[in-house]
Amino acid sequence: MITLGDLARRAWRFRADVGRRLGRRGSATTAIRSLGQHPRADSASWFEATSSGFDRYRADHPPIADRVAVVCVSRRPELVEDVIANVGRQAAELAVEFVFVTNDDGFDGGALAERLGGLATATLVEMPPSATLGACLNAGLRATSERFVAKFDDDDWYGHNYLVDALRAHGFAGAGVVGKHTYYADVGEPAARYLRFPGREFSYSGTLAGGTLVIDRERTGDLMFDDVSIGEDRRFLAACHRRGVSTFSGERFGFVQRRNDRNTWVLPIDQFLVGCLEVAPTDPVHDVDR
């Protein structure tokens, strides 16, 4: 049952989010000012401004917290070491609690628990293969009490400043979820690198890549994922919006989605590449791990 107090809190959050969008309480506007010139319509100028001004942006906007939990659901034992490497890169900057949720009978629980023991704080949650991705994510959320919880995908790459930069955006955006609308993707084998949805950085956005969600549970409250395996991330964001809680797209750096024939989310490559810009990983403005 929704009480009057619940309605009042939702109204307050909605007004606060509108205020941030208008630039009154810290918003994308404050972040972009730190970057210098920023003509989004001119892609080359935008890339140069966001790249050359990124250190200044970081100095102007400290992260809101120094603790975070990472929840990763996997049904692929062969990716365990990649997942652990992604989590391990974050630990130099933050206190990271790792919750690994297995969703397949192919994992060796004992060996996996021993391997996770090498991390500072790690929890193993074993779910049956019949459990949906949404149910597994919810089991991961219930396994941690941290305010900020990041959803990692097992087949993507996360740079060493990925989480601290997400918490930086949380500090000024005041959003329920920070993620990436603009992001890099390695497509095919051998991989070519593309930038998806250029120019959607530092803005409130209803669309964020599912592998990049960093949730502030003080703002999303008791919201959980739907009990589905496809589209659970989009549904979660939609539920945030129905509650009047904003979602924010941060910088493009620190994350690479990997697209090949082993992905859970199946989409023809020609459809995936619509609107994408092919980039050179050696180009300084597209240096991902910074």
Residue pairs with C-beta under 8 A, 6 or more apart in sequence:
10 243
10 244
11 244
13 219
13 243
13 244
13 245
14 244
16 25
16 174
17 174
17 175
17 204
17 244
17 245
17 246
19 25
20 26
20 27
20 173
20 174
20 175
20 204
20 246
21 27
21 204
21 246
23 29
23 30
25 174
26 171
26 172
26 173
26 174
27 172
27 173
27 204
28 173
28 202
28 203
28 204
28 248
30 60
30 61
30 172
31 57
31 61
31 169
31 172
31 173
31 202
32 38
32 202
34 53
34 56
34 57
34 60
34 61
35 49
35 50
35 53
35 54
35 56
35 57
35 202
36 49
36 52
36 53
36 56
37 45
37 49
38 45
38 46
38 49
38 50
39 45
39 46
39 49
40 46
40 199
41 199
43 198
43 199
43 277
46 198
46 199
47 285
47 286
48 285
50 201
50 202
50 251
50 252
50 285
51 284
51 285
51 286
51 287
54 251
54 253
54 290
57 251
58 165
58 168
61 168
61 169
61 171
61 172
62 168
62 171
63 94
63 164
63 165
63 167
63 168
63 170
63 171
64 167
64 168
64 170
64 171
65 147
65 148
65 167
65 170
66 94
66 95
67 94
67 95
67 96
67 97
67 146
67 147
67 148
68 90
68 94
68 95
68 96
68 97
68 146
68 148
68 149
68 150
68 163
68 167
68 214
69 96
69 97
69 98
69 99
69 144
69 146
69 148
69 149
69 150
70 87
70 90
70 96
70 97
70 98
70 99
70 149
70 150
70 152
70 163
71 99
71 101
71 137
71 140
71 141
71 143
71 144
71 149
71 150
71 151
71 152
72 83
72 87
72 98
72 99
72 100
72 101
72 140
72 151
72 152
72 153
72 154
73 101
73 102
73 103
73 127
73 133
73 136
73 137
73 140
73 154
74 80
74 83
74 100
74 101
74 102
74 103
74 104
74 154
75 102
75 103
75 104
75 106
75 129
76 104
76 154
76 155
77 104
77 106
77 107
77 108
79 154
79 155
80 107
80 112
80 115
82 154
82 155
83 100
83 152
83 154
84 115
84 116
84 118
84 119
86 152
86 156
86 157
86 158
87 96
87 98
87 119
87 152
88 119
89 158
89 159
89 160
89 162
90 96
90 158
90 160
90 162
90 163
90 164
91 119
91 120
92 160
93 160
93 161
93 163
93 164
94 163
94 164
94 167
95 120
95 121
96 119
96 120
96 121
96 163
97 121
97 122
97 123
97 144
97 146
98 116
98 119
98 121
98 122
98 123
99 122
99 123
99 125
99 140
99 143
99 144
100 112
100 116
100 122
100 123
100 124
100 125
101 125
101 126
101 127
101 136
101 137
101 139
101 140
101 143
102 109
102 112
102 124
102 125
102 126
102 127
103 127
103 128
103 129
103 131
103 133
103 136
104 129
105 128
105 129
107 126
109 124
109 126
112 124
113 124
116 122
116 123
116 124
123 143
123 144
125 136
125 139
125 140
125 143
127 135
127 136
127 139
131 139
132 227
132 228
132 229
132 232
133 225
133 228
133 229
133 230
133 232
133 264
134 224
134 225
134 226
134 227
134 228
134 229
134 232
134 235
135 225
135 227
137 151
137 225
137 232
138 224
138 225
138 227
140 149
141 149
141 217
141 224
141 225
146 217
147 216
147 217
147 218
148 167
148 170
148 214
148 215
148 216
148 217
149 214
149 215
149 217
150 163
150 166
150 213
150 214
150 215
151 210
151 211
151 212
151 213
151 214
151 215
151 233
152 158
152 211
153 210
153 211
153 257
155 258
155 262
155 263
155 264
156 211
156 255
156 256
156 257
156 258
157 186
157 255
157 256
157 258
158 254
158 255
159 253
159 254
159 255
159 288
159 289
159 290
160 289
161 253
161 254
161 289
161 290
162 254
162 255
163 214
165 250
165 251
165 253
165 254
166 178
166 179
166 212
166 214
166 250
167 214
168 250
169 175
169 178
169 248
169 250
169 251
170 178
170 214
170 216
173 204
173 246
173 248
173 250
174 219
174 246
175 204
175 216
175 219
175 245
175 246
175 247
175 248
176 215
176 216
176 219
176 220
176 240
176 243
176 245
176 246
176 247
177 208
177 213
177 214
177 215
177 216
177 220
177 236
177 237
177 240
177 245
177 247
177 248
178 213
178 214
178 216
178 247
178 248
178 249
178 250
179 208
179 209
179 212
179 213
179 214
179 247
179 248
179 249
179 250
180 208
180 209
180 212
180 249
180 250
180 251
180 252
180 255
181 197
181 200
181 201
181 203
181 205
181 207
181 208
181 209
181 249
182 195
182 196
182 197
182 198
182 199
182 200
182 201
182 249
182 252
183 195
183 196
183 197
183 209
183 212
183 252
183 255
183 256
183 257
184 193
184 194
184 195
184 196
184 252
184 255
184 256
184 257
184 279
184 286
184 288
185 193
185 194
185 195
185 196
185 256
185 257
185 258
185 259
185 272
185 276
186 192
186 193
186 194
186 256
186 257
186 258
186 259
187 193
187 194
187 259
187 260
187 269
187 272
187 273
188 259
188 260
188 269
189 260
191 258
191 260
192 278
193 256
193 278
193 279
193 280
193 281
193 286
194 273
194 276
194 277
194 278
194 279
195 252
195 276
195 277
195 279
195 286
196 209
196 257
196 275
196 276
197 207
197 275
198 277
200 249
201 249
201 250
201 251
201 252
202 249
202 250
202 251
203 248
203 249
204 246
204 247
204 248
204 249
205 247
205 248
205 249
206 237
206 238
206 241
206 247
207 234
207 237
207 249
208 233
208 237
208 247
208 249
209 255
209 257
210 232
210 233
210 234
210 265
211 255
211 257
212 255
213 233
213 236
213 237
219 245
220 240
220 243
220 245
221 243
223 236
223 239
223 240
223 243
225 232
225 233
225 235
225 236
226 232
226 235
226 236
226 239
228 235
230 265
237 247
240 246
240 247
241 247
253 287
253 288
253 289
253 290
254 288
254 289
254 290
255 288
256 288
259 269
259 272
279 286
280 286
281 287
281 288
